[in-house]
Amino acid sequence: MTSVVNDAQVNGAPASDGRMRAEQEAKSRRNERIRFLLKKPSFIIGSIISLFWLACAFFGEAIAPQDPFVQDPINKLKEPYGAHWFGTDNLGRDVFSRVIVGARLIVLVALAATIISAVLGTILGLVAGYYKGKVDEVIMRTADVFMSVPTIVLALLITSSVSSKSMWVVILIIALVFTPIVARTARASVLGEAELDYVAAATLRTEKTPHILFKEVLPNVLPSLLVEFTVRLGYAIFAIATLSFLGTGVSPESPDWGTQVATHRGFLNGLNVSATLFPALAIASLSIGVNLLQDALSEAFER
Protein backbone atom coordinates (compact mmCIF):
# COMPACT_ATOMS: atom_id res chain seq x y z
CA MET A 1 0.00 0.00 0.00
CA THR A 2 2.84 2.35 0.93
CA SER A 3 4.51 1.62 -2.37
CA VAL A 4 1.33 2.50 -4.30
CA VAL A 5 0.93 5.80 -2.45
CA ASN A 6 4.56 6.71 -3.03
CA ASP A 7 4.28 5.91 -6.72
CA ALA A 8 1.20 8.11 -7.00
CA GLN A 9 3.02 10.95 -5.30
CA VAL A 10 6.01 10.56 -7.57
CA ASN A 11 3.81 10.44 -10.64
CA GLY A 12 2.13 13.68 -9.61
CA ALA A 13 -1.28 12.45 -8.44
CA PRO A 14 -1.40 14.76 -5.40
CA ALA A 15 -0.41 17.70 -7.57
CA SER A 16 -3.12 16.77 -10.04
CA ASP A 17 -5.69 16.55 -7.23
CA GLY A 18 -4.54 19.94 -5.93
CA ARG A 19 -4.95 21.49 -9.37
CA MET A 20 -8.45 20.00 -9.70
CA ARG A 21 -9.44 21.38 -6.30
CA ALA A 22 -8.08 24.80 -7.26
CA GLU A 23 -10.06 24.73 -10.52
CA GLN A 24 -13.23 23.72 -8.66
CA GLU A 25 -12.74 26.52 -6.14
CA ALA A 26 -12.18 29.03 -8.94
CA LYS A 27 -15.32 27.83 -10.70
CA SER A 28 -17.28 28.11 -7.47
CA ARG A 29 -16.09 31.69 -6.97
CA ARG A 30 -17.04 32.59 -10.53
CA ASN A 31 -20.53 31.15 -10.09
CA GLU A 32 -20.92 33.00 -6.80
CA ARG A 33 -19.90 36.28 -8.42
CA ILE A 34 -22.30 35.74 -11.32
CA ARG A 35 -25.18 35.07 -8.92
CA PHE A 36 -24.23 38.17 -6.96
CA LEU A 37 -24.17 40.33 -10.10
CA LEU A 38 -27.49 39.02 -11.37
CA LYS A 39 -29.09 40.11 -8.09
CA LYS A 40 -27.35 43.50 -8.02
CA PRO A 41 -29.65 46.33 -9.22
CA SER A 42 -26.72 48.50 -10.32
CA PHE A 43 -25.42 45.71 -12.56
CA ILE A 44 -28.86 45.07 -14.09
CA ILE A 45 -29.59 48.75 -14.74
CA GLY A 46 -26.07 49.40 -16.03
CA SER A 47 -26.30 46.40 -18.34
CA ILE A 48 -29.66 47.51 -19.75
CA ILE A 49 -28.41 51.04 -20.46
CA SER A 50 -25.13 49.87 -21.96
CA LEU A 51 -26.73 47.15 -24.10
CA PHE A 52 -29.32 49.62 -25.39
CA TRP A 53 -26.66 52.03 -26.65
CA LEU A 54 -24.59 49.13 -27.96
CA ALA A 55 -27.61 48.00 -29.99
CA CYS A 56 -28.02 51.56 -31.28
CA ALA A 57 -24.35 51.60 -32.28
CA PHE A 58 -24.72 48.47 -34.42
CA PHE A 59 -28.30 48.82 -35.64
CA GLY A 60 -28.87 52.58 -35.45
CA GLU A 61 -30.14 52.98 -39.02
CA ALA A 62 -32.71 50.23 -38.49
CA ILE A 63 -33.87 51.67 -35.15
CA ALA A 64 -34.01 55.34 -36.16
CA PRO A 65 -37.52 56.25 -37.37
CA GLN A 66 -36.23 58.82 -39.89
CA ASP A 67 -33.17 59.52 -41.99
CA PRO A 68 -30.81 61.45 -39.68
CA PHE A 69 -29.27 63.34 -42.61
CA VAL A 70 -32.43 64.55 -44.38
CA GLN A 71 -32.79 68.32 -44.02
CA ASP A 72 -36.06 70.24 -43.67
CA PRO A 73 -35.19 73.96 -43.33
CA ILE A 74 -38.85 74.94 -42.99
CA ASN A 75 -39.14 72.99 -39.72
CA LYS A 76 -35.73 73.75 -38.25
CA LEU A 77 -35.13 74.26 -34.51
CA LYS A 78 -38.48 72.83 -33.46
CA GLU A 79 -39.13 71.48 -30.00
CA PRO A 80 -40.54 67.91 -29.76
CA TYR A 81 -43.71 67.53 -31.81
CA GLY A 82 -45.52 64.98 -33.94
CA ALA A 83 -43.12 62.61 -35.66
CA HIS A 84 -40.09 64.42 -34.25
CA TRP A 85 -39.95 63.04 -30.71
CA PHE A 86 -36.84 65.06 -29.79
CA GLY A 87 -37.56 68.00 -32.09
CA THR A 88 -35.37 69.14 -34.99
CA ASP A 89 -31.93 70.73 -35.24
CA ASN A 90 -30.70 73.87 -37.03
CA LEU A 91 -31.10 72.20 -40.44
CA GLY A 92 -34.46 70.57 -39.72
CA ARG A 93 -33.02 67.10 -39.17
CA ASP A 94 -34.70 64.75 -36.72
CA VAL A 95 -32.83 64.95 -33.40
CA PHE A 96 -34.06 61.58 -32.11
CA SER A 97 -32.75 59.77 -35.20
CA ARG A 98 -29.44 61.62 -34.97
CA VAL A 99 -29.05 60.69 -31.30
CA ILE A 100 -29.72 57.02 -32.11
CA VAL A 101 -27.33 56.92 -35.08
CA GLY A 102 -24.81 59.13 -33.27
CA ALA A 103 -24.30 56.37 -30.69
CA ARG A 104 -22.26 54.44 -33.26
CA LEU A 105 -19.24 56.69 -33.22
CA ILE A 106 -18.94 57.28 -29.48
CA VAL A 107 -19.72 53.68 -28.46
CA LEU A 108 -17.58 51.90 -31.04
CA VAL A 109 -14.67 54.34 -30.80
CA ALA A 110 -14.70 54.21 -26.98
CA LEU A 111 -14.97 50.42 -27.00
CA ALA A 112 -12.23 49.91 -29.60
CA ALA A 113 -9.87 52.39 -27.93
CA THR A 114 -10.42 50.83 -24.51
CA ILE A 115 -9.83 47.31 -25.82
CA ILE A 116 -6.58 48.33 -27.52
CA SER A 117 -5.34 50.19 -24.44
CA ALA A 118 -6.33 47.27 -22.21
CA VAL A 119 -4.40 44.75 -24.33
CA LEU A 120 -1.27 46.90 -24.70
CA GLY A 121 -1.34 48.10 -21.09
CA THR A 122 -1.82 44.58 -19.76
CA ILE A 123 1.14 43.24 -21.74
CA LEU A 124 3.38 46.10 -20.60
CA GLY A 125 2.20 45.74 -16.99
CA LEU A 126 2.78 41.99 -16.98
CA VAL A 127 6.29 42.38 -18.34
CA ALA A 128 7.18 45.24 -15.98
CA GLY A 129 5.79 43.54 -12.88
CA TYR A 130 7.34 40.15 -13.65
CA TYR A 131 10.84 41.18 -14.72
CA LYS A 132 11.18 44.20 -12.41
CA GLY A 133 14.62 45.86 -12.46
CA LYS A 134 15.64 47.87 -15.50
CA VAL A 135 12.76 46.59 -17.63
CA ASP A 136 10.27 47.81 -15.05
CA GLU A 137 12.11 51.11 -14.70
CA VAL A 138 12.07 51.86 -18.44
CA ILE A 139 8.40 50.95 -18.92
CA MET A 140 7.15 52.80 -15.84
CA ARG A 141 9.22 55.94 -16.38
CA THR A 142 7.92 56.13 -19.95
CA ALA A 143 4.38 55.71 -18.62
CA ASP A 144 5.01 58.47 -16.08
CA VAL A 145 5.94 60.87 -18.87
CA PHE A 146 2.56 60.33 -20.54
CA MET A 147 0.66 60.37 -17.25
CA SER A 148 2.26 63.65 -16.15
CA VAL A 149 -0.01 65.45 -18.61
CA PRO A 150 -3.79 65.39 -17.96
CA THR A 151 -5.49 62.83 -20.19
CA ILE A 152 -7.77 65.17 -22.10
CA VAL A 153 -5.00 67.77 -22.54
CA LEU A 154 -2.67 65.13 -23.97
CA ALA A 155 -5.42 63.89 -26.30
CA LEU A 156 -6.10 67.46 -27.44
CA LEU A 157 -2.42 68.08 -28.14
CA ILE A 158 -2.14 64.94 -30.26
CA THR A 159 -5.40 65.39 -32.17
CA SER A 160 -4.61 69.04 -32.86
CA SER A 161 -1.29 68.09 -34.42
CA VAL A 162 -2.82 65.42 -36.67
CA SER A 163 -4.41 66.59 -39.91
CA SER A 164 -6.61 63.51 -40.41
CA LYS A 165 -9.79 63.32 -38.34
CA SER A 166 -10.81 59.75 -39.16
CA MET A 167 -12.38 57.41 -36.63
CA TRP A 168 -9.27 55.20 -36.48
CA VAL A 169 -7.04 58.16 -35.71
CA VAL A 170 -9.20 59.05 -32.71
CA ILE A 171 -9.23 55.40 -31.59
CA LEU A 172 -5.43 55.15 -31.69
CA ILE A 173 -4.98 58.47 -29.87
CA ILE A 174 -7.34 57.53 -27.03
CA ALA A 175 -5.72 54.09 -26.81
CA LEU A 176 -2.26 55.65 -26.63
CA VAL A 177 -3.34 58.01 -23.85
CA PHE A 178 -4.93 55.26 -21.73
CA THR A 179 -2.31 52.52 -22.22
CA PRO A 180 0.13 53.84 -19.54
CA ILE A 181 -2.67 54.00 -16.96
CA VAL A 182 -3.71 50.40 -17.62
CA ALA A 183 -0.06 49.33 -17.58
CA ARG A 184 0.43 50.80 -14.10
CA THR A 185 -2.68 49.02 -12.80
CA ALA A 186 -1.57 45.70 -14.32
CA ARG A 187 1.95 46.10 -12.91
CA ALA A 188 0.63 46.75 -9.41
CA SER A 189 -1.45 43.56 -9.56
CA VAL A 190 1.40 41.47 -10.99
CA LEU A 191 3.87 42.60 -8.31
CA GLY A 192 1.70 40.95 -5.67
CA GLU A 193 1.21 37.78 -7.68
CA ALA A 194 4.83 37.33 -8.79
CA GLU A 195 5.95 36.47 -5.26
CA LEU A 196 3.39 33.71 -4.71
CA ASP A 197 4.17 30.01 -4.66
CA TYR A 198 2.42 29.07 -7.89
CA VAL A 199 4.71 31.38 -9.89
CA ALA A 200 7.77 29.88 -8.19
CA ALA A 201 6.43 26.39 -8.93
CA ALA A 202 5.94 27.27 -12.59
CA THR A 203 9.49 28.60 -12.71
CA LEU A 204 10.83 25.38 -11.16
CA ARG A 205 8.96 23.41 -13.81
CA THR A 206 10.99 25.47 -16.32
CA GLU A 207 7.84 26.87 -17.90
CA LYS A 208 8.50 29.52 -20.52
CA THR A 209 7.92 33.13 -19.55
CA PRO A 210 4.91 33.67 -21.89
CA HIS A 211 3.24 30.63 -20.31
CA ILE A 212 3.85 31.95 -16.79
CA LEU A 213 2.61 35.44 -17.65
CA PHE A 214 -0.47 34.57 -19.68
CA LYS A 215 -1.46 31.16 -18.30
CA GLU A 216 -0.53 31.50 -14.64
CA VAL A 217 -0.43 35.19 -13.68
CA LEU A 218 -2.96 36.81 -16.03
CA PRO A 219 -6.01 34.77 -14.89
CA ASN A 220 -5.31 35.82 -11.29
CA VAL A 221 -5.06 39.55 -12.06
CA LEU A 222 -7.93 39.54 -14.56
CA PRO A 223 -10.59 40.74 -12.07
CA SER A 224 -8.72 43.98 -11.31
CA LEU A 225 -8.05 44.47 -15.03
CA LEU A 226 -11.72 43.98 -15.85
CA VAL A 227 -12.67 46.68 -13.36
CA GLU A 228 -9.98 48.94 -14.81
CA PHE A 229 -11.40 48.27 -18.28
CA THR A 230 -14.83 49.58 -17.28
CA VAL A 231 -13.23 52.63 -15.63
CA ARG A 232 -11.26 53.44 -18.78
CA LEU A 233 -14.36 52.90 -20.92
CA GLY A 234 -16.24 55.54 -18.93
CA TYR A 235 -13.35 57.99 -19.32
CA ALA A 236 -13.08 57.19 -23.04
CA ILE A 237 -16.73 58.12 -23.57
CA PHE A 238 -16.19 61.54 -22.03
CA ALA A 239 -12.85 62.02 -23.80
CA ILE A 240 -14.31 61.31 -27.25
CA ALA A 241 -17.35 63.50 -26.60
CA THR A 242 -15.04 66.29 -25.40
CA LEU A 243 -12.80 66.04 -28.46
CA SER A 244 -15.83 66.22 -30.75
CA PHE A 245 -17.26 69.14 -28.77
CA LEU A 246 -13.99 71.06 -29.15
CA GLY A 247 -13.80 70.28 -32.86
CA THR A 248 -10.70 68.07 -32.72
CA GLY A 249 -12.50 64.75 -32.99
CA VAL A 250 -13.91 63.17 -36.12
CA SER A 251 -15.34 65.01 -39.09
CA PRO A 252 -17.89 67.72 -38.18
CA GLU A 253 -20.38 66.06 -40.56
CA SER A 254 -20.61 63.09 -38.19
CA PRO A 255 -23.80 63.00 -36.07
CA ASP A 256 -21.92 62.05 -32.91
CA TRP A 257 -23.22 63.43 -29.63
CA GLY A 258 -20.33 65.78 -28.85
CA THR A 259 -20.61 67.47 -32.23
CA GLN A 260 -24.38 67.85 -31.84
CA VAL A 261 -23.96 69.56 -28.47
CA ALA A 262 -21.27 71.89 -29.83
CA THR A 263 -23.29 72.78 -32.93
CA HIS A 264 -26.46 73.69 -31.07
CA ARG A 265 -25.22 75.22 -27.82
CA GLY A 266 -25.70 78.65 -29.39
CA PHE A 267 -29.43 78.02 -29.63
CA LEU A 268 -29.98 77.66 -25.87
CA ASN A 269 -31.29 81.19 -25.56
CA GLY A 270 -34.88 80.05 -25.79
CA LEU A 271 -35.02 79.17 -29.48
CA ASN A 272 -34.22 75.49 -29.08
CA VAL A 273 -33.13 73.34 -26.15
CA SER A 274 -33.85 69.84 -27.44
CA ALA A 275 -31.06 69.68 -30.02
CA THR A 276 -28.51 70.21 -27.24
CA LEU A 277 -30.27 68.58 -24.30
CA PHE A 278 -30.92 65.11 -25.72
CA PRO A 279 -27.38 64.42 -27.05
CA ALA A 280 -26.01 65.61 -23.69
CA LEU A 281 -28.42 63.28 -21.87
CA ALA A 282 -27.30 60.43 -24.12
CA ILE A 283 -23.65 61.01 -23.11
CA ALA A 284 -24.65 61.17 -19.45
CA SER A 285 -26.81 58.04 -19.59
CA LEU A 286 -24.11 55.95 -21.27
CA SER A 287 -21.51 57.13 -18.76
CA ILE A 288 -23.85 56.35 -15.86
CA GLY A 289 -24.55 52.88 -17.27
CA VAL A 290 -20.84 52.06 -17.57
CA ASN A 291 -20.13 53.44 -14.08
CA LEU A 292 -22.91 51.31 -12.60
CA LEU A 293 -21.32 48.25 -14.20
CA GLN A 294 -17.94 49.24 -12.82
CA ASP A 295 -19.29 49.66 -9.28
CA ALA A 296 -21.05 46.28 -9.40
CA LEU A 297 -17.97 44.49 -10.77
CA SER A 298 -15.73 46.09 -8.14
CA GLU A 299 -18.02 44.93 -5.37
CA ALA A 300 -18.32 41.42 -6.83
CA PHE A 301 -14.56 40.92 -7.13
CA GLU A 302 -13.95 42.21 -3.60
CA ARG A 303 -16.12 39.45 -2.14
C-alpha positions as CSV (number, residue, x, y, z in Angstrom):
1,M,0.0,0.0,0.0
2,T,2.8,2.3,0.9
3,S,4.5,1.6,-2.4
4,V,1.3,2.5,-4.3
5,V,0.9,5.8,-2.5
6,N,4.6,6.7,-3.0
7,D,4.3,5.9,-6.7
8,A,1.2,8.1,-7.0
9,Q,3.0,10.9,-5.3
10,V,6.0,10.6,-7.6
11,N,3.8,10.4,-10.6
12,G,2.1,13.7,-9.6
13,A,-1.3,12.4,-8.4
14,P,-1.4,14.8,-5.4
15,A,-0.4,17.7,-7.6
16,S,-3.1,16.8,-10.0
17,D,-5.7,16.6,-7.2
18,G,-4.5,19.9,-5.9
19,R,-5.0,21.5,-9.4
20,M,-8.4,20.0,-9.7
21,R,-9.4,21.4,-6.3
22,A,-8.1,24.8,-7.3
23,E,-10.1,24.7,-10.5
24,Q,-13.2,23.7,-8.7
25,E,-12.7,26.5,-6.1
26,A,-12.2,29.0,-8.9
27,K,-15.3,27.8,-10.7
28,S,-17.3,28.1,-7.5
29,R,-16.1,31.7,-7.0
30,R,-17.0,32.6,-10.5
31,N,-20.5,31.2,-10.1
32,E,-20.9,33.0,-6.8
33,R,-19.9,36.3,-8.4
34,I,-22.3,35.7,-11.3
35,R,-25.2,35.1,-8.9
36,F,-24.2,38.2,-7.0
37,L,-24.2,40.3,-10.1
38,L,-27.5,39.0,-11.4
39,K,-29.1,40.1,-8.1
40,K,-27.4,43.5,-8.0
41,P,-29.7,46.3,-9.2
42,S,-26.7,48.5,-10.3
43,F,-25.4,45.7,-12.6
44,I,-28.9,45.1,-14.1
45,I,-29.6,48.8,-14.7
46,G,-26.1,49.4,-16.0
47,S,-26.3,46.4,-18.3
48,I,-29.7,47.5,-19.8
49,I,-28.4,51.0,-20.5
50,S,-25.1,49.9,-22.0
51,L,-26.7,47.2,-24.1
52,F,-29.3,49.6,-25.4
53,W,-26.7,52.0,-26.6
54,L,-24.6,49.1,-28.0
55,A,-27.6,48.0,-30.0
56,C,-28.0,51.6,-31.3
57,A,-24.4,51.6,-32.3
58,F,-24.7,48.5,-34.4
59,F,-28.3,48.8,-35.6
60,G,-28.9,52.6,-35.5
61,E,-30.1,53.0,-39.0
62,A,-32.7,50.2,-38.5
63,I,-33.9,51.7,-35.2
64,A,-34.0,55.3,-36.2
65,P,-37.5,56.3,-37.4
66,Q,-36.2,58.8,-39.9
67,D,-33.2,59.5,-42.0
68,P,-30.8,61.5,-39.7
69,F,-29.3,63.3,-42.6
70,V,-32.4,64.6,-44.4
71,Q,-32.8,68.3,-44.0
72,D,-36.1,70.2,-43.7
73,P,-35.2,74.0,-43.3
74,I,-38.9,74.9,-43.0
75,N,-39.1,73.0,-39.7
76,K,-35.7,73.7,-38.2
77,L,-35.1,74.3,-34.5
78,K,-38.5,72.8,-33.5
79,E,-39.1,71.5,-30.0
80,P,-40.5,67.9,-29.8
81,Y,-43.7,67.5,-31.8
82,G,-45.5,65.0,-33.9
83,A,-43.1,62.6,-35.7
84,H,-40.1,64.4,-34.3
85,W,-40.0,63.0,-30.7
86,F,-36.8,65.1,-29.8
87,G,-37.6,68.0,-32.1
88,T,-35.4,69.1,-35.0
89,D,-31.9,70.7,-35.2
90,N,-30.7,73.9,-37.0
91,L,-31.1,72.2,-40.4
92,G,-34.5,70.6,-39.7
93,R,-33.0,67.1,-39.2
94,D,-34.7,64.7,-36.7
95,V,-32.8,64.9,-33.4
96,F,-34.1,61.6,-32.1
97,S,-32.8,59.8,-35.2
98,R,-29.4,61.6,-35.0
99,V,-29.1,60.7,-31.3
100,I,-29.7,57.0,-32.1
101,V,-27.3,56.9,-35.1
102,G,-24.8,59.1,-33.3
103,A,-24.3,56.4,-30.7
104,R,-22.3,54.4,-33.3
105,L,-19.2,56.7,-33.2
106,I,-18.9,57.3,-29.5
107,V,-19.7,53.7,-28.5
108,L,-17.6,51.9,-31.0
109,V,-14.7,54.3,-30.8
110,A,-14.7,54.2,-27.0
111,L,-15.0,50.4,-27.0
112,A,-12.2,49.9,-29.6
113,A,-9.9,52.4,-27.9
114,T,-10.4,50.8,-24.5
115,I,-9.8,47.3,-25.8
116,I,-6.6,48.3,-27.5
117,S,-5.3,50.2,-24.4
118,A,-6.3,47.3,-22.2
119,V,-4.4,44.8,-24.3
120,L,-1.3,46.9,-24.7
121,G,-1.3,48.1,-21.1
122,T,-1.8,44.6,-19.8
123,I,1.1,43.2,-21.7
124,L,3.4,46.1,-20.6
125,G,2.2,45.7,-17.0
126,L,2.8,42.0,-17.0
127,V,6.3,42.4,-18.3
128,A,7.2,45.2,-16.0
129,G,5.8,43.5,-12.9
130,Y,7.3,40.2,-13.6
131,Y,10.8,41.2,-14.7
132,K,11.2,44.2,-12.4
133,G,14.6,45.9,-12.5
134,K,15.6,47.9,-15.5
135,V,12.8,46.6,-17.6
136,D,10.3,47.8,-15.0
137,E,12.1,51.1,-14.7
138,V,12.1,51.9,-18.4
139,I,8.4,50.9,-18.9
140,M,7.1,52.8,-15.8
141,R,9.2,55.9,-16.4
142,T,7.9,56.1,-20.0
143,A,4.4,55.7,-18.6
144,D,5.0,58.5,-16.1
145,V,5.9,60.9,-18.9
146,F,2.6,60.3,-20.5
147,M,0.7,60.4,-17.3
148,S,2.3,63.6,-16.1
149,V,0.0,65.5,-18.6
150,P,-3.8,65.4,-18.0
151,T,-5.5,62.8,-20.2
152,I,-7.8,65.2,-22.1
153,V,-5.0,67.8,-22.5
154,L,-2.7,65.1,-24.0
155,A,-5.4,63.9,-26.3
156,L,-6.1,67.5,-27.4
157,L,-2.4,68.1,-28.1
158,I,-2.1,64.9,-30.3
159,T,-5.4,65.4,-32.2
160,S,-4.6,69.0,-32.9
161,S,-1.3,68.1,-34.4
162,V,-2.8,65.4,-36.7
163,S,-4.4,66.6,-39.9
164,S,-6.6,63.5,-40.4
165,K,-9.8,63.3,-38.3
166,S,-10.8,59.7,-39.2
167,M,-12.4,57.4,-36.6
168,W,-9.3,55.2,-36.5
169,V,-7.0,58.2,-35.7
170,V,-9.2,59.0,-32.7
171,I,-9.2,55.4,-31.6
172,L,-5.4,55.1,-31.7
173,I,-5.0,58.5,-29.9
174,I,-7.3,57.5,-27.0
175,A,-5.7,54.1,-26.8
176,L,-2.3,55.6,-26.6
177,V,-3.3,58.0,-23.9
178,F,-4.9,55.3,-21.7
179,T,-2.3,52.5,-22.2
180,P,0.1,53.8,-19.5
181,I,-2.7,54.0,-17.0
182,V,-3.7,50.4,-17.6
183,A,-0.1,49.3,-17.6
184,R,0.4,50.8,-14.1
185,T,-2.7,49.0,-12.8
186,A,-1.6,45.7,-14.3
187,R,1.9,46.1,-12.9
188,A,0.6,46.7,-9.4
189,S,-1.4,43.6,-9.6
190,V,1.4,41.5,-11.0
191,L,3.9,42.6,-8.3
192,G,1.7,41.0,-5.7
193,E,1.2,37.8,-7.7
194,A,4.8,37.3,-8.8
195,E,5.9,36.5,-5.3
196,L,3.4,33.7,-4.7
197,D,4.2,30.0,-4.7
198,Y,2.4,29.1,-7.9
199,V,4.7,31.4,-9.9
200,A,7.8,29.9,-8.2
201,A,6.4,26.4,-8.9
202,A,5.9,27.3,-12.6
203,T,9.5,28.6,-12.7
204,L,10.8,25.4,-11.2
205,R,9.0,23.4,-13.8
206,T,11.0,25.5,-16.3
207,E,7.8,26.9,-17.9
208,K,8.5,29.5,-20.5
209,T,7.9,33.1,-19.5
210,P,4.9,33.7,-21.9
211,H,3.2,30.6,-20.3
212,I,3.9,31.9,-16.8
213,L,2.6,35.4,-17.7
214,F,-0.5,34.6,-19.7
215,K,-1.5,31.2,-18.3
216,E,-0.5,31.5,-14.6
217,V,-0.4,35.2,-13.7
218,L,-3.0,36.8,-16.0
219,P,-6.0,34.8,-14.9
220,N,-5.3,35.8,-11.3
221,V,-5.1,39.5,-12.1
222,L,-7.9,39.5,-14.6
223,P,-10.6,40.7,-12.1
224,S,-8.7,44.0,-11.3
225,L,-8.0,44.5,-15.0
226,L,-11.7,44.0,-15.8
227,V,-12.7,46.7,-13.4
228,E,-10.0,48.9,-14.8
229,F,-11.4,48.3,-18.3
230,T,-14.8,49.6,-17.3
231,V,-13.2,52.6,-15.6
232,R,-11.3,53.4,-18.8
233,L,-14.4,52.9,-20.9
234,G,-16.2,55.5,-18.9
235,Y,-13.4,58.0,-19.3
236,A,-13.1,57.2,-23.0
237,I,-16.7,58.1,-23.6
238,F,-16.2,61.5,-22.0
239,A,-12.9,62.0,-23.8
240,I,-14.3,61.3,-27.2
241,A,-17.3,63.5,-26.6
242,T,-15.0,66.3,-25.4
243,L,-12.8,66.0,-28.5
244,S,-15.8,66.2,-30.8
245,F,-17.3,69.1,-28.8
246,L,-14.0,71.1,-29.1
247,G,-13.8,70.3,-32.9
248,T,-10.7,68.1,-32.7
249,G,-12.5,64.7,-33.0
250,V,-13.9,63.2,-36.1
251,S,-15.3,65.0,-39.1
252,P,-17.9,67.7,-38.2
253,E,-20.4,66.1,-40.6
254,S,-20.6,63.1,-38.2
255,P,-23.8,63.0,-36.1
256,D,-21.9,62.1,-32.9
257,W,-23.2,63.4,-29.6
258,G,-20.3,65.8,-28.9
259,T,-20.6,67.5,-32.2
260,Q,-24.4,67.8,-31.8
261,V,-24.0,69.6,-28.5
262,A,-21.3,71.9,-29.8
263,T,-23.3,72.8,-32.9
264,H,-26.5,73.7,-31.1
265,R,-25.2,75.2,-27.8
266,G,-25.7,78.6,-29.4
267,F,-29.4,78.0,-29.6
268,L,-30.0,77.7,-25.9
269,N,-31.3,81.2,-25.6
270,G,-34.9,80.0,-25.8
271,L,-35.0,79.2,-29.5
272,N,-34.2,75.5,-29.1
273,V,-33.1,73.3,-26.2
274,S,-33.9,69.8,-27.4
275,A,-31.1,69.7,-30.0
276,T,-28.5,70.2,-27.2
277,L,-30.3,68.6,-24.3
278,F,-30.9,65.1,-25.7
279,P,-27.4,64.4,-27.1
280,A,-26.0,65.6,-23.7
281,L,-28.4,63.3,-21.9
282,A,-27.3,60.4,-24.1
283,I,-23.7,61.0,-23.1
284,A,-24.7,61.2,-19.4
285,S,-26.8,58.0,-19.6
286,L,-24.1,56.0,-21.3
287,S,-21.5,57.1,-18.8
288,I,-23.9,56.3,-15.9
289,G,-24.5,52.9,-17.3
290,V,-20.8,52.1,-17.6
291,N,-20.1,53.4,-14.1
292,L,-22.9,51.3,-12.6
293,L,-21.3,48.2,-14.2
294,Q,-17.9,49.2,-12.8
295,D,-19.3,49.7,-9.3
296,A,-21.0,46.3,-9.4
297,L,-18.0,44.5,-10.8
298,S,-15.7,46.1,-8.1
299,E,-18.0,44.9,-5.4
300,A,-18.3,41.4,-6.8
301,F,-14.6,40.9,-7.1
302,E,-14.0,42.2,-3.6
303,R,-16.1,39.5,-2.1
